[in-house]
Amino acid sequence: MSTRGFVGYKKNKKIRGWYNHYDSYPTGIGVEVFEKCLIHDVEQLKSFFDRIEFVKDDGAYENHKSIFDMDWAFDRPVMQDGGNFYKDGLFCEWSYLFDFDHRSLKVYRGFGKTPDRGKKDWCYKSVADGQVFYVNQVADYDFELLQRSDPHQVAKNLQESVSLKEEERERSNELAMEEQLDRKG
């Protein structure tokens, strides 16, 4: 099963990026994202994203599989435009956003039951049953700090932290449901 995601950038309040079909969790593609922050300074990262040609054409879809193998200092990739996929709280499980407006890397997680640290309009609303799944920010790393960090350790810590929070939230929801049933019974 695929772990879908989005990798992109924010510059002058505009977000652009590409869809990633598999291994989008922190210890998967997250490590590669963190490694790029270690290898390249902010200006090099900006330059890389400025060189990307985004197209609507499906012919560029496969390029997400090789973009992390490219030389981000020189290559000029052609990528299928990921559009607003980063806002899809059900299907976009992880997003990595190089935020050049704030000189940081933001990480987002889908499947949120409430708009925790996300944006209320970054969500998927089910037409069938009315359920809403939000995208929430789970991390915000300063670029300069990432350049002094071990990408594998950052990814592992993030994965563990998010997993613990999700487990705690699930336990809390279960307890709340039990209390409601006890009051009714």
VOKOLGU-706628 format. One record per atom (N, C-alpha, C): residue in three letters; atom name; x, y, z. Coordinates in Angstrom, 3 decimals, padded with zeros to 6 digits. Layout:
# residues N
NODE  residuo  atomo         u         v         w
NODE      ALA     CA         X         Y         Z
...
//
This chain:
# residues 185
NODE  residuo  atomo         u         v         w
NODE      MET      N   000.840  -001.180   000.000
NODE      MET     CA   000.000   000.000   000.000
NODE      MET      C   000.889   001.249   000.000
NODE      SER      N   000.479   002.240  -000.711
NODE      SER     CA   001.265   003.465  -000.858
NODE      SER      C   000.983   004.450   000.271
NODE      THR      N   002.025   005.178   000.649
NODE      THR     CA   001.886   006.276   001.602
NODE      THR      C   002.092   007.546   000.802
NODE      ARG      N   000.974   008.151   000.408
NODE      ARG     CA   001.012   009.305  -000.498
NODE      ARG      C   001.408   010.575   000.226
NODE      GLY      N   002.034   011.478  -000.524
NODE      GLY     CA   002.458   012.725   000.071
NODE      GLY      C   002.664   013.827  -000.946
NODE      PHE      N   003.214   014.913  -000.456
NODE      PHE     CA   003.444   016.109  -001.258
NODE      PHE      C   004.768   016.708  -000.814
NODE      VAL      N   005.572   017.131  -001.775
NODE      VAL     CA   006.802   017.856  -001.486
NODE      VAL      C   006.749   019.137  -002.290
NODE      GLY      N   006.985   020.248  -001.620
NODE      GLY     CA   006.909   021.506  -002.344
NODE      GLY      C   007.546   022.643  -001.587
NODE      TYR      N   007.208   023.830  -002.017
NODE      TYR     CA   007.782   025.019  -001.407
NODE      TYR      C   006.750   026.135  -001.351
NODE      LYS      N   007.004   027.056  -000.440
NODE      LYS     CA   006.181   028.251  -000.305
NODE      LYS      C   007.110   029.450  -000.460
NODE      LYS      N   006.758   030.310  -001.386
NODE      LYS     CA   007.547   031.514  -001.616
NODE      LYS      C   006.577   032.618  -002.015
NODE      ASN      N   006.703   033.770  -001.358
NODE      ASN     CA   005.776   034.889  -001.590
NODE      ASN      C   004.327   034.444  -001.419
NODE      LYS      N   004.097   033.620  -000.396
NODE      LYS     CA   002.781   033.115  -000.003
NODE      LYS      C   002.149   032.157  -001.015
NODE      LYS      N   002.904   031.744  -002.024
NODE      LYS     CA   002.391   030.818  -003.026
NODE      LYS      C   003.031   029.450  -002.820
NODE      ILE      N   002.222   028.393  -002.875
NODE      ILE     CA   002.704   027.027  -002.679
NODE      ILE      C   002.680   026.288  -004.014
NODE      ARG      N   003.801   025.624  -004.314
NODE      ARG     CA   003.924   024.778  -005.516
NODE      ARG      C   004.629   023.505  -005.098
NODE      GLY      N   004.375   022.433  -005.798
NODE      GLY     CA   005.063   021.196  -005.486
NODE      GLY      C   004.535   020.029  -006.281
NODE      TRP      N   004.944   018.822  -005.881
NODE      TRP     CA   004.583   017.623  -006.611
NODE      TRP      C   004.034   016.560  -005.678
NODE      TYR      N   003.251   015.683  -006.265
NODE      TYR     CA   002.680   014.526  -005.601
NODE      TYR      C   003.761   013.454  -005.486
NODE      ASN      N   003.820   012.786  -004.345
NODE      ASN     CA   004.711   011.647  -004.165
NODE      ASN      C   003.835   010.434  -003.854
NODE      HIS      N   004.030   009.354  -004.589
NODE      HIS     CA   003.102   008.218  -004.490
NODE      HIS      C   003.417   007.233  -003.367
NODE      TYR      N   004.639   007.126  -002.943
NODE      TYR     CA   004.960   006.070  -001.984
NODE      TYR      C   006.016   006.529  -000.965
NODE      ASP      N   006.049   005.869   000.202
NODE      ASP     CA   007.061   006.104   001.241
NODE      ASP      C   007.153   007.556   001.697
NODE      SER      N   006.036   008.234   001.815
NODE      SER     CA   006.051   009.659   002.166
NODE      SER      C   006.205   009.922   003.663
NODE      TYR      N   006.241   008.893   004.475
NODE      TYR     CA   006.402   009.056   005.921
NODE      TYR      C   007.811   009.590   006.231
NODE      PRO      N   008.018   010.113   007.437
NODE      PRO     CA   009.310   010.733   007.772
NODE      PRO      C   010.526   009.830   007.585
NODE      THR      N   010.424   008.549   007.952
NODE      THR     CA   011.593   007.675   007.816
NODE      THR      C   011.736   007.144   006.392
NODE      GLY      N   010.869   007.571   005.494
NODE      GLY     CA   010.980   007.257   004.074
NODE      GLY      C   011.499   008.481   003.345
NODE      ILE      N   010.614   009.140   002.620
NODE      ILE     CA   011.026   010.324   001.850
NODE      ILE      C   011.434   011.479   002.762
NODE      GLY      N   010.932   011.480   003.992
NODE      GLY     CA   011.316   012.537   004.934
NODE      GLY      C   012.824   012.628   005.121
NODE      VAL      N   013.489   011.467   005.196
NODE      VAL     CA   014.945   011.454   005.341
NODE      VAL      C   015.589   012.157   004.150
NODE      GLU      N   015.070   011.883   002.954
NODE      GLU     CA   015.640   012.505   001.750
NODE      GLU      C   015.427   014.012   001.757
NODE      VAL      N   014.276   014.446   002.223
NODE      VAL     CA   013.996   015.887   002.333
NODE      VAL      C   014.968   016.515   003.336
NODE      PHE      N   015.108   015.888   004.516
NODE      PHE     CA   016.012   016.418   005.538
NODE      PHE      C   017.463   016.428   005.041
NODE      GLU      N   017.851   015.406   004.257
NODE      GLU     CA   019.208   015.370   003.708
NODE      GLU      C   019.457   016.537   002.759
NODE      LYS      N   018.464   016.909   001.955
NODE      LYS     CA   018.628   018.043   001.041
NODE      LYS      C   018.855   019.331   001.827
NODE      CYS      N   018.229   019.448   003.001
NODE      CYS     CA   018.447   020.623   003.853
NODE      CYS      C   019.853   020.623   004.448
NODE      LEU      N   020.420   019.447   004.616
NODE      LEU     CA   021.779   019.326   005.141
NODE      LEU      C   022.813   019.683   004.068
NODE      ILE      N   022.554   019.254   002.851
NODE      ILE     CA   023.497   019.425   001.740
NODE      ILE      C   023.485   020.843   001.166
NODE      HIS      N   022.290   021.446   001.087
NODE      HIS     CA   022.132   022.729   000.402
NODE      HIS      C   021.726   023.836   001.365
NODE      ASP      N   022.262   025.024   001.149
NODE      ASP     CA   021.822   026.164   001.954
NODE      ASP      C   020.505   026.710   001.379
NODE      VAL      N   019.935   027.673   002.059
NODE      VAL     CA   018.618   028.204   001.689
NODE      VAL      C   018.608   028.750   000.262
NODE      GLU      N   019.638   029.472  -000.118
NODE      GLU     CA   019.681   030.057  -001.466
NODE      GLU      C   019.759   028.976  -002.539
NODE      GLN      N   020.498   027.911  -002.284
NODE      GLN     CA   020.568   026.804  -003.240
NODE      GLN      C   019.218   026.099  -003.354
NODE      LEU      N   018.540   025.925  -002.239
NODE      LEU     CA   017.220   025.300  -002.274
NODE      LEU      C   016.236   026.171  -003.055
NODE      LYS      N   016.249   027.463  -002.797
NODE      LYS     CA   015.386   028.393  -003.547
NODE      LYS      C   015.666   028.287  -005.038
NODE      SER      N   016.928   028.301  -005.391
NODE      SER     CA   017.331   028.226  -006.792
NODE      SER      C   016.830   026.935  -007.434
NODE      PHE      N   016.942   025.819  -006.702
NODE      PHE     CA   016.450   024.545  -007.229
NODE      PHE      C   014.962   024.628  -007.530
NODE      PHE      N   014.189   025.085  -006.565
NODE      PHE     CA   012.740   025.141  -006.773
NODE      PHE      C   012.364   026.132  -007.872
NODE      ASP      N   013.134   027.197  -008.024
NODE      ASP     CA   012.887   028.148  -009.119
NODE      ASP      C   013.125   027.500  -010.486
NODE      ARG      N   014.021   026.522  -010.550
NODE      ARG     CA   014.345   025.874  -011.832
NODE      ARG      C   013.348   024.786  -012.221
NODE      ILE      N   012.508   024.346  -011.313
NODE      ILE     CA   011.563   023.281  -011.642
NODE      ILE      C   010.520   023.814  -012.626
NODE      GLU      N   010.288   023.033  -013.658
NODE      GLU     CA   009.202   023.343  -014.587
NODE      GLU      C   008.016   022.461  -014.198
NODE      PHE      N   006.952   023.086  -013.736
NODE      PHE     CA   005.754   022.338  -013.362
NODE      PHE      C   004.818   022.274  -014.561
NODE      VAL      N   004.341   021.061  -014.853
NODE      VAL     CA   003.440   020.848  -015.983
NODE      VAL      C   002.209   020.090  -015.504
NODE      LYS      N   001.129   020.224  -016.245
NODE      LYS     CA  -000.102   019.483  -015.928
NODE      LYS      C  -000.077   018.086  -016.544
NODE      ASP      N   000.800   017.891  -017.494
NODE      ASP     CA   000.919   016.671  -018.279
NODE      ASP      C   001.243   015.456  -017.421
NODE      ASP      N   000.510   014.362  -017.622
NODE      ASP     CA   000.778   013.117  -016.904
NODE      ASP      C   002.129   012.513  -017.261
NODE      GLY      N   002.712   012.928  -018.375
NODE      GLY     CA   004.001   012.392  -018.806
NODE      GLY      C   005.118   012.660  -017.809
NODE      ALA      N   004.971   013.654  -016.964
NODE      ALA     CA   005.994   013.991  -015.972
NODE      ALA      C   005.714   013.335  -014.619
NODE      TYR      N   004.641   012.557  -014.525
NODE      TYR     CA   004.249   011.949  -013.252
NODE      TYR      C   005.373   011.115  -012.637
NODE      GLU      N   006.030   010.289  -013.421
NODE      GLU     CA   007.058   009.371  -012.921
NODE      GLU      C   008.284   010.080  -012.346
NODE      ASN      N   008.468   011.357  -012.655
NODE      ASN     CA   009.676   012.077  -012.226
NODE      ASN      C   009.804   012.185  -010.710
NODE      HIS      N   008.683   012.052  -009.973
NODE      HIS     CA   008.783   012.130  -008.513
NODE      HIS      C   009.627   010.989  -007.952
NODE      LYS      N   009.770   009.922  -008.720
NODE      LYS     CA   010.547   008.772  -008.257
NODE      LYS      C   012.052   009.033  -008.273
NODE      SER      N   012.495   009.984  -009.084
NODE      SER     CA   013.940   010.197  -009.233
NODE      SER      C   014.424   011.582  -008.792
NODE      ILE      N   013.518   012.434  -008.343
NODE      ILE     CA   013.921   013.817  -008.048
NODE      ILE      C   014.965   013.900  -006.930
NODE      PHE      N   014.928   012.990  -005.977
NODE      PHE     CA   015.898   013.051  -004.884
NODE      PHE      C   017.262   012.493  -005.294
NODE      ASP      N   017.327   011.850  -006.459
NODE      ASP     CA   018.604   011.390  -006.997
NODE      ASP      C   019.282   012.474  -007.836
NODE      MET      N   018.547   013.528  -008.140
NODE      MET     CA   019.083   014.609  -008.967
NODE      MET      C   020.034   015.487  -008.161
NODE      ASP      N   020.860   016.233  -008.873
NODE      ASP     CA   021.748   017.206  -008.254
NODE      ASP      C   020.960   018.512  -008.121
NODE      TRP      N   020.543   018.817  -006.919
NODE      TRP     CA   019.688   019.989  -006.705
NODE      TRP      C   020.450   021.297  -006.903
NODE      ALA      N   021.754   021.230  -007.049
NODE      ALA     CA   022.543   022.445  -007.287
NODE      ALA      C   022.483   022.855  -008.759
NODE      PHE      N   022.216   021.881  -009.661
NODE      PHE     CA   022.302   022.205  -011.088
NODE      PHE      C   021.114   021.732  -011.936
NODE      ASP      N   020.517   020.595  -011.598
NODE      ASP     CA   019.494   020.006  -012.467
NODE      ASP      C   018.259   020.894  -012.605
NODE      ARG      N   017.561   020.697  -013.725
NODE      ARG     CA   016.330   021.435  -014.044
NODE      ARG      C   015.205   020.426  -014.284
NODE      PRO      N   014.591   019.948  -013.220
NODE      PRO     CA   013.574   018.904  -013.395
NODE      PRO      C   012.257   019.436  -013.970
NODE      VAL      N   011.550   018.515  -014.609
NODE      VAL     CA   010.182   018.769  -015.058
NODE      VAL      C   009.308   017.883  -014.184
NODE      MET      N   008.374   018.497  -013.477
NODE      MET     CA   007.544   017.760  -012.530
NODE      MET      C   006.072   017.991  -012.822
NODE      GLN      N   005.288   016.954  -012.586
NODE      GLN     CA   003.842   017.122  -012.691
NODE      GLN      C   003.390   017.967  -011.502
NODE      ASP      N   002.636   019.006  -011.780
NODE      ASP     CA   002.161   019.925  -010.747
NODE      ASP      C   001.239   019.183  -009.776
NODE      GLY      N   001.575   019.229  -008.494
NODE      GLY     CA   000.772   018.556  -007.474
NODE      GLY      C  -000.472   019.328  -007.062
NODE      GLY      N  -000.644   020.530  -007.619
NODE      GLY     CA  -001.829   021.322  -007.323
NODE      GLY      C  -002.045   021.522  -005.836
NODE      ASN      N  -003.270   021.312  -005.401
NODE      ASN     CA  -003.638   021.490  -003.991
NODE      ASN      C  -003.670   020.171  -003.225
NODE      PHE      N  -002.960   019.163  -003.715
NODE      PHE     CA  -002.990   017.859  -003.055
NODE      PHE      C  -002.577   017.953  -001.583
NODE      TYR      N  -001.687   018.883  -001.269
NODE      TYR     CA  -001.225   019.053   000.113
NODE      TYR      C  -002.360   019.387   001.076
NODE      LYS      N  -003.483   019.850   000.561
NODE      LYS     CA  -004.623   020.210   001.412
NODE      LYS      C  -005.581   019.041   001.652
NODE      ASP      N  -005.342   017.904   001.036
NODE      ASP     CA  -006.263   016.770   001.106
NODE      ASP      C  -005.993   015.933   002.356
NODE      GLY      N  -006.800   016.110   003.382
NODE      GLY     CA  -006.589   015.463   004.670
NODE      GLY      C  -006.800   013.968   004.689
NODE      LEU      N  -007.433   013.406   003.663
NODE      LEU     CA  -007.645   011.963   003.626
NODE      LEU      C  -006.584   011.261   002.782
NODE      PHE      N  -006.283   011.798   001.635
NODE      PHE     CA  -005.385   011.100   000.709
NODE      PHE      C  -003.928   011.543   000.801
NODE      CYS      N  -003.669   012.753   001.251
NODE      CYS     CA  -002.291   013.222   001.408
NODE      CYS      C  -001.879   012.963   002.857
NODE      GLU      N  -001.092   011.924   003.047
NODE      GLU     CA  -000.758   011.496   004.396
NODE      GLU      C   000.367   012.314   005.031
NODE      TRP      N   001.335   012.768   004.214
NODE      TRP     CA   002.455   013.573   004.699
NODE      TRP      C   002.777   014.639   003.672
NODE      SER      N   003.123   015.839   004.140
NODE      SER     CA   003.578   016.916   003.257
NODE      SER      C   004.828   017.548   003.850
NODE      TYR      N   005.754   017.895   002.954
NODE      TYR     CA   006.998   018.558   003.331
NODE      TYR      C   007.062   019.848   002.536
NODE      LEU      N   007.070   020.955   003.241
NODE      LEU     CA   006.990   022.253   002.591
NODE      LEU      C   008.202   023.112   002.960
NODE      PHE      N   009.053   023.382   001.962
NODE      PHE     CA   010.193   024.280   002.147
NODE      PHE      C   009.604   025.692   002.158
NODE      ASP      N   009.490   026.274   003.329
NODE      ASP     CA   008.835   027.581   003.476
NODE      ASP      C   009.895   028.679   003.443
NODE      PHE      N   010.083   029.254   002.262
NODE      PHE     CA   011.109   030.286   002.107
NODE      PHE      C   010.654   031.630   002.670
NODE      ASP      N   009.366   031.805   002.880
NODE      ASP     CA   008.871   033.029   003.521
NODE      ASP      C   009.302   033.086   004.986
NODE      HIS      N   009.450   031.902   005.618
NODE      HIS     CA   009.816   031.838   007.038
NODE      HIS      C   011.125   031.095   007.278
NODE      ARG      N   011.840   030.765   006.226
NODE      ARG     CA   013.143   030.090   006.305
NODE      ARG      C   013.093   028.829   007.171
NODE      SER      N   012.090   027.994   006.861
NODE      SER     CA   011.942   026.759   007.626
NODE      SER      C   011.345   025.655   006.751
NODE      LEU      N   011.445   024.442   007.263
NODE      LEU     CA   010.811   023.289   006.625
NODE      LEU      C   009.639   022.884   007.498
NODE      LYS      N   008.457   022.910   006.937
NODE      LYS     CA   007.258   022.530   007.676
NODE      LYS      C   006.824   021.132   007.242
NODE      VAL      N   006.385   020.347   008.220
NODE      VAL     CA   005.906   018.998   007.941
NODE      VAL      C   004.452   018.928   008.391
NODE      TYR      N   003.615   018.356   007.525
NODE      TYR     CA   002.186   018.243   007.794
NODE      TYR      C   001.763   016.784   007.723
NODE      ARG      N   000.710   016.456   008.480
NODE      ARG     CA   000.173   015.095   008.534
NODE      ARG      C  -001.317   015.148   008.262
NODE      GLY      N  -001.789   014.274   007.379
NODE      GLY     CA  -003.216   014.156   007.103
NODE      GLY      C  -003.908   013.325   008.166
NODE      PHE      N  -005.182   013.041   007.972
NODE      PHE     CA  -006.018   012.205   008.839
NODE      PHE      C  -006.425   012.866   010.147
NODE      GLY      N  -006.215   014.172   010.292
NODE      GLY     CA  -006.594   014.834   011.535
NODE      GLY      C  -008.103   014.886   011.708
NODE      LYS      N  -008.561   014.586   012.907
NODE      LYS     CA  -010.006   014.639   013.210
NODE      LYS      C  -010.457   016.057   013.536
NODE      THR      N  -009.505   016.893   013.945
NODE      THR     CA  -009.794   018.305   014.232
NODE      THR      C  -008.694   019.143   013.583
NODE      PRO      N  -008.980   020.416   013.313
NODE      PRO     CA  -007.933   021.276   012.750
NODE      PRO      C  -006.973   021.722   013.840
NODE      ASP      N  -006.137   020.802   014.307
NODE      ASP     CA  -005.229   021.000   015.421
NODE      ASP      C  -004.287   022.175   015.184
NODE      ARG      N  -003.181   021.952   014.505
NODE      ARG     CA  -002.234   023.018   014.187
NODE      ARG      C  -002.190   023.225   012.674
NODE      GLY      N  -003.278   022.995   012.036
NODE      GLY     CA  -003.343   023.143   010.589
NODE      GLY      C  -004.214   024.314   010.217
NODE      LYS      N  -004.780   024.206   009.073
NODE      LYS     CA  -005.662   025.250   008.594
NODE      LYS      C  -007.022   024.617   008.361
NODE      LYS      N  -008.063   025.309   008.730
NODE      LYS     CA  -009.397   024.721   008.649
NODE      LYS      C  -009.809   024.358   007.226
NODE      ASP      N  -009.258   025.048   006.228
NODE      ASP     CA  -009.630   024.721   004.846
NODE      ASP      C  -008.705   023.671   004.224
NODE      TRP      N  -007.714   023.198   004.974
NODE      TRP     CA  -006.857   022.122   004.492
NODE      TRP      C  -007.471   020.816   004.986
NODE      CYS      N  -008.450   020.320   004.240
NODE      CYS     CA  -009.159   019.129   004.692
NODE      CYS      C  -009.855   018.418   003.526
NODE      TYR      N  -010.302   017.211   003.816
NODE      TYR     CA  -011.118   016.425   002.902
NODE      TYR      C  -012.470   016.248   003.574
NODE      LYS      N  -013.532   016.600   002.860
NODE      LYS     CA  -014.885   016.444   003.406
NODE      LYS      C  -015.613   015.360   002.617
NODE      SER      N  -016.024   014.311   003.314
NODE      SER     CA  -016.724   013.206   002.674
NODE      SER      C  -018.159   013.616   002.358
NODE      VAL      N  -018.538   013.424   001.120
NODE      VAL     CA  -019.909   013.716   000.700
NODE      VAL      C  -020.850   012.654   001.257
NODE      ALA      N  -020.371   011.415   001.313
NODE      ALA     CA  -021.208   010.292   001.733
NODE      ALA      C  -021.641   010.372   003.195
NODE      ASP      N  -020.703   010.608   004.102
NODE      ASP     CA  -021.061   010.565   005.527
NODE      ASP      C  -020.721   011.839   006.297
NODE      GLY      N  -020.201   012.848   005.618
NODE      GLY     CA  -019.913   014.122   006.267
NODE      GLY      C  -018.648   014.165   007.107
NODE      GLN      N  -017.906   013.067   007.135
NODE      GLN     CA  -016.660   013.060   007.904
NODE      GLN      C  -015.666   014.052   007.303
NODE      VAL      N  -014.861   014.647   008.180
NODE      VAL     CA  -013.849   015.604   007.744
NODE      VAL      C  -012.489   015.125   008.260
NODE      PHE      N  -011.493   015.167   007.379
NODE      PHE     CA  -010.126   014.808   007.731
NODE      PHE      C  -009.247   016.018   007.454
NODE      TYR      N  -008.578   016.500   008.488
NODE      TYR     CA  -007.772   017.721   008.388
NODE      TYR      C  -006.289   017.415   008.187
NODE      VAL      N  -005.602   018.392   007.649
NODE      VAL     CA  -004.145   018.366   007.546
NODE      VAL      C  -003.626   019.254   008.668
NODE      ASN      N  -002.741   018.708   009.486
NODE      ASN     CA  -002.194   019.465   010.613
NODE      ASN      C  -000.679   019.535   010.546
NODE      GLN      N  -000.162   020.677   010.931
NODE      GLN     CA   001.287   020.844   010.998
NODE      GLN      C   001.809   020.060   012.198
NODE      VAL      N   002.822   019.222   011.966
NODE      VAL     CA   003.392   018.426   013.047
NODE      VAL      C   004.830   018.822   013.375
NODE      ALA      N   005.451   019.628   012.502
NODE      ALA     CA   006.817   020.073   012.776
NODE      ALA      C   007.131   021.322   011.967
NODE      ASP      N   008.052   022.110   012.519
NODE      ASP     CA   008.534   023.323   011.851
NODE      ASP      C   010.012   023.453   012.206
NODE      TYR      N   010.875   023.155   011.230
NODE      TYR     CA   012.321   023.130   011.463
NODE      TYR      C   012.984   024.328   010.802
NODE      ASP      N   013.779   025.038   011.546
NODE      ASP     CA   014.578   026.125   011.014
NODE      ASP      C   015.630   025.524   010.068
NODE      PHE      N   015.783   026.108   008.871
NODE      PHE     CA   016.753   025.579   007.898
NODE      PHE      C   018.156   025.454   008.483
NODE      GLU      N   018.600   026.495   009.174
NODE      GLU     CA   019.960   026.476   009.714
NODE      GLU      C   020.144   025.370   010.751
NODE      LEU      N   019.114   025.114   011.546
NODE      LEU     CA   019.175   024.032   012.532
NODE      LEU      C   019.266   022.673   011.831
NODE      LEU      N   018.504   022.500   010.760
NODE      LEU     CA   018.551   021.227   010.030
NODE      LEU      C   019.933   020.967   009.436
NODE      GLN      N   020.648   022.026   009.094
NODE      GLN     CA   021.974   021.849   008.513
NODE      GLN      C   022.981   021.308   009.525
NODE      ARG      N   022.624   021.331   010.796
NODE      ARG     CA   023.505   020.803   011.845
NODE      ARG      C   022.935   019.527   012.466
NODE      SER      N   021.950   018.926   011.807
NODE      SER     CA   021.254   017.775   012.382
NODE      SER      C   021.478   016.515   011.547
NODE      ASP      N   021.311   015.378   012.182
NODE      ASP     CA   021.373   014.093   011.497
NODE      ASP      C   019.997   013.820   010.890
NODE      PRO      N   019.882   013.771   009.560
NODE      PRO     CA   018.583   013.587   008.901
NODE      PRO      C   017.841   012.329   009.362
NODE      HIS      N   018.579   011.250   009.576
NODE      HIS     CA   017.939   009.999   010.008
NODE      HIS      C   017.364   010.127   011.419
NODE      GLN      N   018.079   010.822   012.296
NODE      GLN     CA   017.595   011.015   013.666
NODE      GLN      C   016.395   011.953   013.694
NODE      VAL      N   016.440   013.013   012.893
NODE      VAL     CA   015.302   013.944   012.809
NODE      VAL      C   014.051   013.183   012.353
NODE      ALA      N   014.215   012.370   011.314
NODE      ALA     CA   013.082   011.606   010.784
NODE      ALA      C   012.538   010.616   011.818
NODE      LYS      N   013.440   009.910   012.474
NODE      LYS     CA   013.029   008.929   013.489
NODE      LYS      C   012.284   009.621   014.634
NODE      ASN      N   012.837   010.726   015.128
NODE      ASN     CA   012.182   011.458   016.222
NODE      ASN      C   010.804   011.966   015.815
NODE      LEU      N   010.701   012.484   014.596
NODE      LEU     CA   009.410   012.975   014.114
NODE      LEU      C   008.407   011.840   014.008
NODE      GLN      N   008.812   010.726   013.402
NODE      GLN     CA   007.924   009.574   013.244
NODE      GLN      C   007.415   009.092   014.602
NODE      GLU      N   008.319   008.968   015.568
NODE      GLU     CA   007.938   008.497   016.899
NODE      GLU      C   007.022   009.497   017.598
NODE      SER      N   007.333   010.767   017.490
NODE      SER     CA   006.534   011.806   018.130
NODE      SER      C   005.103   011.822   017.586
NODE      VAL      N   004.977   011.766   016.287
NODE      VAL     CA   003.642   011.790   015.664
NODE      VAL      C   002.873   010.523   016.022
NODE      SER      N   003.536   009.381   016.000
NODE      SER     CA   002.878   008.117   016.352
NODE      SER      C   002.353   008.157   017.788
NODE      LEU      N   003.166   008.674   018.715
NODE      LEU     CA   002.729   008.773   020.114
NODE      LEU      C   001.523   009.701   020.257
NODE      LYS      N   001.573   010.847   019.587
NODE      LYS     CA   000.449   011.786   019.667
NODE      LYS      C  -000.820   011.174   019.096
NODE      GLU      N  -000.697   010.427   017.997
NODE      GLU     CA  -001.870   009.787   017.399
NODE      GLU      C  -002.438   008.715   018.323
NODE      GLU      N  -001.557   007.952   018.967
NODE      GLU     CA  -002.013   006.934   019.919
NODE      GLU      C  -002.705   007.576   021.119
NODE      GLU      N  -002.132   008.650   021.646
NODE      GLU     CA  -002.733   009.356   022.784
NODE      GLU      C  -004.102   009.920   022.407
NODE      ARG      N  -004.198   010.495   021.222
NODE      ARG     CA  -005.467   011.061   020.760
NODE      ARG      C  -006.512   009.957   020.606
NODE      GLU      N  -006.096   008.819   020.080
NODE      GLU     CA  -007.012   007.691   019.902
NODE      GLU      C  -007.498   007.182   021.265
NODE      ARG      N  -006.582   007.053   022.241
NODE      ARG     CA  -006.976   006.625   023.590
NODE      ARG      C  -007.934   007.624   024.225
NODE      SER      N  -007.658   008.893   024.043
NODE      SER     CA  -008.519   009.940   024.587
NODE      SER      C  -009.919   009.866   023.984
NODE      ASN      N  -009.992   009.639   022.681
NODE      ASN     CA  -011.294   009.508   022.007
NODE      ASN      C  -012.057   008.294   022.507
NODE      GLU      N  -011.353   007.179   022.698
NODE      GLU     CA  -011.988   005.967   023.207
NODE      GLU      C  -012.550   006.193   024.610
NODE      LEU      N  -011.777   006.858   025.477
NODE      LEU     CA  -012.246   007.144   026.834
NODE      LEU      C  -013.476   008.053   026.814
NODE      ALA      N  -013.462   009.042   025.953
NODE      ALA     CA  -014.607   009.956   025.856
NODE      ALA      C  -015.862   009.196   025.405
NODE      MET      N  -015.696   008.276   024.461
NODE      MET     CA  -016.830   007.479   023.987
NODE      MET      C  -017.356   006.581   025.105
NODE      GLU      N  -016.452   005.966   025.874
NODE      GLU     CA  -016.862   005.108   026.984
NODE      GLU      C  -017.634   005.914   028.030
NODE      GLU      N  -017.159   007.124   028.335
NODE      GLU     CA  -017.854   007.981   029.300
NODE      GLU      C  -019.260   008.318   028.804
NODE      GLN      N  -019.405   008.609   027.524
NODE      GLN     CA  -020.731   008.906   026.972
NODE      GLN      C  -021.633   007.704   027.085
NODE      LEU      N  -021.128   006.502   026.792
NODE      LEU     CA  -021.920   005.285   026.895
NODE      LEU      C  -022.312   005.011   028.342
NODE      ASP      N  -021.398   005.270   029.292
NODE      ASP     CA  -021.692   005.069   030.703
NODE      ASP      C  -022.816   006.000   031.164
NODE      ARG      N  -022.784   007.252   030.679
NODE      ARG     CA  -023.828   008.220   031.056
NODE      ARG      C  -025.189   007.822   030.487
NODE      LYS      N  -025.191   007.252   029.305
NODE      LYS     CA  -026.441   006.843   028.661
NODE      LYS      C  -026.998   005.569   029.295
NODE      GLY      N  -026.106   004.698   029.769
NODE      GLY     CA  -026.484   003.377   030.275
NODE      GLY      C  -026.860   003.420   031.691
//
